[in-house]
Structures are given as C-alpha cells and as structure tokens.
Amino acid sequence: MTAVRVYAWLVASDVRQELRRARVVVSAPVLGVLLVLLLGLALGAPDRLSADWSAGLLWMMVFFMNAVTARQTHTRDGELGARDALQMLPVDRSVIFYARWTTATLFLWWAQAVTIGAFFLFLHPSPPGRPLGFIAVQAMGGACMSGISGLLVTVFASSVLREVLLPLALFPLAVPLFLALTRLSAAMLAGNPWPSVWLDVVLGYLILFGALPWLVYETLLEV
C-alpha cells in the first residue's frame, strides 16, 4: 500500500466512524454554542463587541473545542485496540499522524463554523470587513491548533494524566500562535490590511508542524 492510499483510507475510516458515533461532530459544536451563550450572559448581551474583543473570545472558544476534537481519535484507537495494528502498516508512521491531523482539523473546522455562526448571531451582528480573509485565518488557525494538539496527544498517550497534561502543555506552546491569530482576526473583522508579521507567525507554525512529525513522530511512538 502506498502512503497516499493509506492516508486516504485512514481519513475516510475516521470520518465514517465519527459520523456513525456522532461524538465530536455533536459535542464540539455544542460546547462552542454554550460558550457563546455563557459569554453573552456574562457580558450582558452587548449590542456590539470591538474587533479585538471578538477575536480574543473566538479563539478562546476554539482553544477549548480543540481540546475536545484532538484526543477523540486517539481515544477511539485505544478503546478498539487499533493503535498497535496501525503501527504495523507498511508505510512511514508519520502518515498516521497526518491522517489524524486531517480528520481532527475537519472536525474542528465544523465546530468553528457552527460556533462562529452563533457568535455573529448573538454577540457580533455585523459581518467581517474582510470575510474571505477572516475565513482563511480561521482555517489556518484551526489547522495549526490541531497539529500541535495531535503531537501532544502522542507524547502523553501512555500517561494516566493525559487529560490534564494536554491543555497544560498546549497553552504555552500555542501562546505565540494565539496572539497572531487574535491580531489577524481583529484586522479581518475591522477590514484592515493583513498584519504581515503575525501572518508570518501562523505560516511558520504550519510549516513547523507540517515537517516536525515526519522527523520525530516515529521516535515519539517508541517512547
């Protein structure tokens, strides 16, 4: 089996199983909508939030939803005893990571779409000044956060405290990314030009977590 065929098979299999069980595709968007409603109540249902506040609140919600989507596939592998079987596939083991990253990103994008819709409905009625740029930032940010979480889930897979360690380790690693995504989202909401410095940070994360698993993922599985 070629790497591309294994990758496609893993992605299709994960999507089919998730649609059957409907855990992440339901729990992550529900969590996002509940966070929107709670923030609306806490802020007194404001007529309009500033672009900076809106961007920060959006990415805070994505951070929590990412914690839900990141570990679900790995949890399912542990429940079904598939982790050892996957490592016996005749391809580079990093292919497994890239397939898991893809499915986690797809589920997170779905949760982001529902949550952003609720956010604009209840808290920020005016549309973004640069809608295409705003969508691009959301897509890149979701992919970056899923990549970081996927790598951390692998690192803590054998720990009994993995549910606690994942968010604790994710936050410091994601701080520069979080700042960049907040600034980029605020600029897109306000209709301002792209802040090139923050865009470089996001692209750097994409390149780093696109190449790093290919180099270290097999070693992490042996730990």
Legacy VTK file of the C-alpha trace (Angstrom):
# vtk DataFile Version 3.0
C-alpha trace
ASCII
DATASET POLYDATA
POINTS 223 float
0.000 0.000 0.000
1.332 3.428 -0.875
1.467 6.231 1.654
-1.212 8.216 -0.197
-3.613 5.253 -0.232
-3.058 4.582 3.479
-3.550 8.260 4.262
-6.816 8.411 2.288
-8.050 5.165 3.846
-7.341 6.378 7.399
-9.058 9.731 6.824
-12.133 8.102 5.248
-12.294 5.491 8.021
-12.083 8.119 10.783
-14.776 10.266 9.190
-17.123 7.292 8.716
-16.696 6.097 12.289
-17.220 9.567 13.695
-20.372 10.131 11.649
-21.726 6.823 12.960
-20.938 7.553 16.589
-21.515 11.331 16.391
-19.370 12.250 19.366
-17.108 15.052 18.224
-19.400 16.335 15.470
-22.024 16.953 18.172
-20.083 17.648 21.374
-17.591 20.195 19.980
-20.185 22.494 18.285
-22.494 22.197 21.307
-19.614 23.251 23.569
-18.878 26.212 21.299
-22.507 27.391 21.222
-22.787 27.029 25.011
-19.652 29.140 25.440
-21.163 31.796 23.169
-24.361 31.856 25.243
-22.443 31.980 28.523
-20.271 34.834 27.270
-23.388 36.668 26.107
-24.936 36.342 29.562
-21.690 37.330 31.303
-21.235 40.397 29.097
-24.866 41.443 29.408
-25.799 40.714 25.771
-23.806 43.620 24.249
-25.073 45.172 21.032
-21.590 45.126 19.557
-18.152 43.983 20.652
-14.921 45.564 19.468
-12.847 43.679 16.896
-10.134 42.917 19.476
-12.625 41.535 21.999
-14.417 39.494 19.348
-11.200 37.958 18.039
-9.948 37.067 21.511
-13.244 35.482 22.558
-13.486 33.483 19.340
-10.050 31.958 19.704
-10.609 31.226 23.376
-13.612 29.121 22.350
-11.620 27.415 19.594
-8.937 26.537 22.152
-11.458 24.624 24.274
-13.114 22.953 21.293
-9.716 21.849 20.047
-9.105 20.017 23.323
-12.282 18.005 22.615
-11.524 17.142 18.984
-7.786 16.437 19.404
-7.943 13.397 21.640
-11.084 11.719 20.307
-9.451 9.708 17.516
-6.614 8.568 19.762
-9.130 7.623 22.467
-11.073 5.538 19.953
-7.882 3.761 18.867
-7.196 2.856 22.481
-10.740 1.601 23.042
-10.694 -0.609 19.946
-7.081 -1.757 20.353
-6.161 -0.322 16.943
-3.052 1.609 17.953
-0.672 -1.357 17.685
-2.274 -2.548 14.443
-1.832 0.871 12.810
1.872 0.853 13.622
2.246 -2.346 11.594
1.103 -0.674 8.365
3.871 -0.874 5.692
4.331 2.909 5.436
6.170 5.602 7.325
4.421 6.074 10.665
4.163 9.820 10.163
1.401 9.053 7.634
-0.750 8.032 10.619
-0.166 11.425 12.212
-1.004 13.358 9.049
-4.242 11.377 8.629
-5.202 12.017 12.249
-4.299 15.672 11.862
-6.534 15.953 8.803
-9.574 14.398 10.474
-9.118 16.410 13.670
-8.845 19.576 11.579
-12.013 18.740 9.631
-13.962 18.180 12.844
-12.571 21.386 14.360
-13.486 23.371 11.222
-17.030 22.062 11.513
-17.187 23.123 15.173
-15.702 26.523 14.284
-18.297 27.097 11.564
-21.194 26.418 13.944
-19.672 28.438 16.780
-18.824 31.428 14.567
-22.364 31.407 13.205
-23.736 31.510 16.756
-21.203 34.176 17.706
-22.258 36.532 14.922
-25.908 35.804 15.614
-25.806 36.599 19.329
-22.759 38.781 20.002
-21.460 40.441 16.830
-24.259 41.137 14.343
-22.127 42.976 11.766
-20.174 40.822 9.255
-16.346 40.899 8.997
-14.838 43.712 6.968
-12.762 41.145 5.061
-14.864 37.950 5.053
-12.533 35.855 2.874
-9.528 36.859 4.948
-11.442 36.068 8.132
-12.313 32.576 6.844
-8.683 31.991 5.815
-7.431 32.953 9.292
-9.951 30.645 10.941
-8.950 27.761 8.658
-5.194 28.248 9.189
-5.622 28.651 12.929
-7.730 25.525 13.244
-5.156 23.501 11.305
-2.291 24.819 13.452
-4.034 24.086 16.756
-4.997 20.588 15.616
-1.378 19.910 14.634
0.000 20.997 17.998
-2.628 19.010 19.905
-2.115 15.902 17.793
1.601 15.875 18.559
0.998 16.419 22.275
-1.618 13.666 22.392
1.030 11.297 21.032
3.575 12.439 23.625
1.143 11.912 26.530
-0.643 8.845 25.121
0.762 6.465 27.748
0.279 8.801 30.717
-2.642 8.377 33.112
-2.728 12.174 33.449
-3.008 12.853 29.708
-6.399 14.541 30.095
-4.763 17.113 32.396
-1.378 17.362 30.701
-2.757 18.098 27.225
-4.295 21.535 27.962
-1.445 22.423 30.324
1.156 21.758 27.632
-0.949 23.135 24.788
-1.346 26.608 26.253
2.356 27.661 26.451
3.095 26.171 23.017
0.123 27.960 21.480
0.635 31.419 23.060
2.506 32.967 20.067
0.003 31.360 17.710
-2.905 32.582 19.821
-1.580 36.146 19.757
-1.035 36.017 15.993
-4.499 34.611 15.291
-6.132 37.181 17.560
-4.386 40.073 15.798
-5.127 38.679 12.336
-8.783 38.026 13.160
-9.198 41.512 14.632
-7.730 43.028 11.456
-10.081 40.990 9.241
-13.106 41.877 11.380
-12.254 45.577 11.191
-11.472 45.435 7.463
-7.826 46.420 7.938
-4.845 45.188 5.849
-3.112 41.928 6.710
-0.553 42.350 9.540
2.368 40.673 7.792
4.343 39.948 10.985
1.509 37.931 12.540
0.788 36.187 9.256
4.421 35.020 9.193
3.973 33.541 12.684
0.955 31.482 11.581
2.689 30.294 8.409
5.737 29.377 10.495
3.569 27.192 12.738
2.060 25.483 9.698
5.486 24.762 8.222
6.925 23.619 11.565
4.123 21.212 12.415
3.954 20.096 8.810
7.591 18.970 8.856
8.213 18.070 12.524
6.031 14.905 12.628
7.869 13.499 9.610
11.102 13.820 11.611
10.090 12.806 15.147
6.697 11.034 15.103
8.130 7.511 14.853
10.507 8.262 17.730
7.632 9.529 19.878
5.711 6.302 19.315
8.652 4.347 20.704
8.806 6.368 23.934
LINES 1 224
223 0 1 2 3 4 5 6 7 8 9 10 11 12 13 14 15 16 17 18 19 20 21 22 23 24 25 26 27 28 29 30 31 32 33 34 35 36 37 38 39 40 41 42 43 44 45 46 47 48 49 50 51 52 53 54 55 56 57 58 59 60 61 62 63 64 65 66 67 68 69 70 71 72 73 74 75 76 77 78 79 80 81 82 83 84 85 86 87 88 89 90 91 92 93 94 95 96 97 98 99 100 101 102 103 104 105 106 107 108 109 110 111 112 113 114 115 116 117 118 119 120 121 122 123 124 125 126 127 128 129 130 131 132 133 134 135 136 137 138 139 140 141 142 143 144 145 146 147 148 149 150 151 152 153 154 155 156 157 158 159 160 161 162 163 164 165 166 167 168 169 170 171 172 173 174 175 176 177 178 179 180 181 182 183 184 185 186 187 188 189 190 191 192 193 194 195 196 197 198 199 200 201 202 203 204 205 206 207 208 209 210 211 212 213 214 215 216 217 218 219 220 221 222
